[in-house]
Amino acid sequence: MKVIVVGTGTIGAAVRSTLVAQGHEVVSVGRTSGDHQADITDMARLRALFAEVAGSGPFDAVANAAGDVFPAPLEQATDQQWADSVAAKGMGQINLVRAALPHIADRGSFTLVSGVLTDEFTAAATIGATVNHMVEGFVKASATELPRGLRINCVSPTVLTESVAYHPHFPGFTPVPADEVALAYLRAIANPITGRILKLHKTDN
Ligand SMILES: NC(=O)c1ccc[n+]([C@@H]2O[C@H](COP(=O)([O-])OP(=O)(O)OC[C@H]3O[C@@H](n4cnc5c(N)ncnc54)[C@H](OP(=O)(O)O)[C@@H]3O)[C@@H](O)[C@H]2O)c1
């Protein structure tokens, strides 16, 4: 399969390696990194990106591992922090799907990313939880509407082993290695599932 992996960071790099090890072709996209550059908050650029990539041969999957959230305690959170979080991790991912839709091959798949904050609340988690619910809601609803046998799923990682700077913000959570998160992406891409949220939480065991 030819897979467009958006995000070249901790999760994106692991997804890329896992897919390549399975014999898939990966086209990577970052804001400033990757084979192609695009900001997922820029719909015009996303439309041009997918036309560009499809121009060199059809693609079968889009896997996203990009989209920032700007957390803050509820009472202190600014309009900008809310708007930027919704624009990046929320609408950024939704627009990836909308922009790729005219170009992706029949029976192709989309894999988006949410996170443990959908289900488990830490201090100052409200913005992250709200945006994750937006993404997961989009995935579940759009799975019923996608044409041409297209599928959509969401990977929901807990805090990553590699993201040590986040560990103090997730007391009592069991981190998950990026390689394990990448396997969930592979599961979403390579199996005939749709509308699923693949959770890697180990917090409620
Ligand atoms: N790390 C965790 O513990 C964790 C846990 C649960 C969920 N998540 C979610 O997983 C996703 C990826 O996390 P990560 O830790 O792998 O992030 P990361 O290491 O910070 O990497 C983020 C990647 O996304 C790209 N990116 C960021 N904003 C972008 C934009 N507006 N347009 C295009 N590309 C953009 C960056 O590109 P450039 O470098 O080129 O700017 C970078 O390649 C995020 O949505 C995060 O919320 C992460």
The ligand as a MOL file (V3000), in Angstrom:
LIG
                    3D

  0  0  0     0  0            999 V3000
M  V30 BEGIN CTAB
M  V30 COUNTS 48 52 0 0 0
M  V30 BEGIN ATOM
M  V30 1 N 3.2220 12.1270 22.8410 0
M  V30 2 C 2.2410 11.6460 23.5930 0
M  V30 3 O 2.4500 11.2430 24.7590 0
M  V30 4 C 0.8300 11.5810 23.0460 0
M  V30 5 C -0.1510 10.8940 23.7670 0
M  V30 6 C -1.4570 10.8520 23.2620 0
M  V30 7 C -1.7490 11.5140 22.0760 0
M  V30 8 N -0.7730 12.1640 21.3860 0 CHG=1
M  V30 9 C -1.1300 12.8480 20.1410 0
M  V30 10 O -0.4210 12.2990 19.0620 0
M  V30 11 C -0.1320 13.3090 18.0930 0
M  V30 12 C 1.3540 13.2580 17.7680 0
M  V30 13 O 2.0870 13.3260 18.9660 0
M  V30 14 P 3.6900 13.2150 18.9820 0
M  V30 15 O 4.1040 13.1110 20.4060 0
M  V30 16 O 4.1610 12.2130 17.9950 0 CHG=-1
M  V30 17 O 4.0620 14.6900 18.4700 0
M  V30 18 P 5.5010 15.2860 18.1130 0
M  V30 19 O 6.5900 14.3430 18.4130 0
M  V30 20 O 5.5170 16.6530 18.7370 0
M  V30 21 O 5.4390 15.4590 16.5150 0
M  V30 22 C 4.4420 16.2050 15.9390 0
M  V30 23 C 4.5930 16.1050 14.4350 0
M  V30 24 O 3.4420 16.7170 13.8590 0
M  V30 25 C 3.8250 17.7250 12.9570 0
M  V30 26 N 2.8630 18.8270 13.1060 0
M  V30 27 C 2.4830 19.4660 14.2410 0
M  V30 28 N 1.5680 20.3940 13.9610 0
M  V30 29 C 1.3810 20.3410 12.6210 0
M  V30 30 C 0.5820 21.0760 11.7300 0
M  V30 31 N -0.2140 22.0750 12.1400 0
M  V30 32 N 0.6180 20.7450 10.4100 0
M  V30 33 C 1.4190 19.7530 9.9730 0
M  V30 34 N 2.2080 19.0300 10.7610 0
M  V30 35 C 2.1980 19.3460 12.0800 0
M  V30 36 C 5.2150 18.1500 13.3520 0
M  V30 37 O 5.8450 18.6110 12.1580 0
M  V30 38 P 7.1540 19.5630 12.1930 0
M  V30 39 O 8.1180 18.9070 13.1360 0
M  V30 40 O 7.6050 19.5440 10.7650 0
M  V30 41 O 6.6600 20.8920 12.6940 0
M  V30 42 C 5.7970 16.8320 13.8580 0
M  V30 43 O 6.3120 16.0900 12.7990 0
M  V30 44 C -0.6100 14.6350 18.6900 0
M  V30 45 O -1.8860 14.9440 18.1660 0
M  V30 46 C -0.7290 14.3240 20.1720 0
M  V30 47 O -1.7390 15.0950 20.7980 0
M  V30 48 C 0.5060 12.2090 21.8400 0
M  V30 END ATOM
M  V30 BEGIN BOND
M  V30 1 1 1 2
M  V30 2 2 2 3
M  V30 3 1 2 4
M  V30 4 1 4 5
M  V30 5 2 4 48
M  V30 6 2 5 6
M  V30 7 1 6 7
M  V30 8 2 7 8
M  V30 9 1 8 9
M  V30 10 1 8 48
M  V30 11 1 9 10
M  V30 12 1 9 46
M  V30 13 1 10 11
M  V30 14 1 11 12
M  V30 15 1 11 44
M  V30 16 1 12 13
M  V30 17 1 13 14
M  V30 18 2 14 15
M  V30 19 1 14 16
M  V30 20 1 14 17
M  V30 21 1 17 18
M  V30 22 2 18 19
M  V30 23 1 18 20
M  V30 24 1 18 21
M  V30 25 1 21 22
M  V30 26 1 22 23
M  V30 27 1 23 24
M  V30 28 1 23 42
M  V30 29 1 24 25
M  V30 30 1 25 26
M  V30 31 1 25 36
M  V30 32 1 26 27
M  V30 33 1 26 35
M  V30 34 2 27 28
M  V30 35 1 28 29
M  V30 36 1 29 30
M  V30 37 2 29 35
M  V30 38 1 30 31
M  V30 39 2 30 32
M  V30 40 1 32 33
M  V30 41 2 33 34
M  V30 42 1 34 35
M  V30 43 1 36 37
M  V30 44 1 36 42
M  V30 45 1 37 38
M  V30 46 2 38 39
M  V30 47 1 38 40
M  V30 48 1 38 41
M  V30 49 1 42 43
M  V30 50 1 44 45
M  V30 51 1 44 46
M  V30 52 1 46 47
M  V30 END BOND
M  V30 END CTAB
M  END
